[in-house]
């Protein structure tokens, strides 16, 4: 089993992630980080909606093929 201090984020430990977070905070500032996260959340939401549309189209095509076989 993995130790408590080992994270499975690209093989980085807690100290490395903390250092990276501090560098990001220094580069972007405290006020920009919520904006970045909000944009990332919108991107993930848009991606999920796109995947749902692909699944819907796939289901429609499958249904049409089944109807044509009858």
C-alpha positions as CSV (number, residue, x, y, z in Angstrom):
1,X,0.0,0.0,0.0
2,X,1.0,3.6,-0.5
3,X,2.0,5.7,2.4
4,X,0.0,8.6,3.7
5,X,2.4,11.2,2.3
6,X,2.4,9.7,-1.2
7,X,-0.1,11.1,-3.7
8,X,-0.9,9.6,-7.0
9,X,-0.8,12.9,-8.9
10,X,1.9,12.2,-11.5
11,X,4.0,10.6,-8.8
12,X,4.4,13.8,-6.8
13,X,4.4,13.9,-3.0
14,X,2.8,16.4,-0.7
15,X,5.8,18.7,-0.5
16,X,6.1,18.9,-4.3
17,X,2.5,19.8,-4.8
18,X,2.7,22.4,-2.0
19,X,5.7,24.0,-3.8
20,X,3.9,24.0,-7.1
21,X,0.7,25.6,-5.5
22,X,2.8,28.3,-4.0
23,X,4.5,29.1,-7.3
24,X,1.1,29.3,-9.0
25,X,-0.1,31.6,-6.2
26,X,2.9,33.9,-6.7
27,X,2.5,33.9,-10.5
28,X,-1.2,34.5,-10.7
29,X,-2.1,36.1,-7.4
30,X,-4.9,35.3,-5.1
31,X,-7.6,37.0,-7.1
32,X,-6.8,35.3,-10.4
33,X,-7.0,31.7,-9.1
34,X,-10.8,31.7,-8.6
35,X,-11.2,33.0,-12.1
36,X,-8.9,30.3,-13.5
37,X,-10.8,27.6,-11.6
38,X,-14.2,29.0,-12.8
39,X,-13.0,28.8,-16.4
40,X,-11.7,25.3,-15.9
41,X,-15.1,24.3,-14.4
42,X,-16.9,25.7,-17.4
43,X,-14.6,23.9,-19.7
44,X,-15.2,20.6,-17.9
45,X,-19.0,21.2,-18.0
46,X,-18.8,21.9,-21.7
47,X,-16.8,18.8,-22.3
48,X,-19.3,16.7,-20.4
49,X,-22.2,18.2,-22.4
50,X,-20.4,17.5,-25.7
51,X,-19.8,13.8,-24.6
52,X,-23.5,13.5,-23.8
53,X,-24.4,14.9,-27.3
54,X,-22.1,12.3,-28.8
55,X,-23.8,9.5,-26.9
56,X,-27.2,10.8,-27.9
57,X,-26.2,10.8,-31.6
58,X,-24.7,7.4,-31.3
59,X,-28.0,6.1,-29.7
60,X,-30.1,7.7,-32.4
61,X,-28.0,6.1,-35.2
62,X,-28.2,2.7,-33.5
63,X,-32.0,3.1,-33.2
64,X,-32.3,4.0,-36.9
65,X,-30.2,1.0,-37.9
66,X,-32.4,-1.3,-35.9
67,X,-35.5,0.2,-37.4
68,X,-34.2,-0.2,-40.9
69,X,-33.4,-3.9,-40.2
70,X,-37.1,-4.6,-39.4
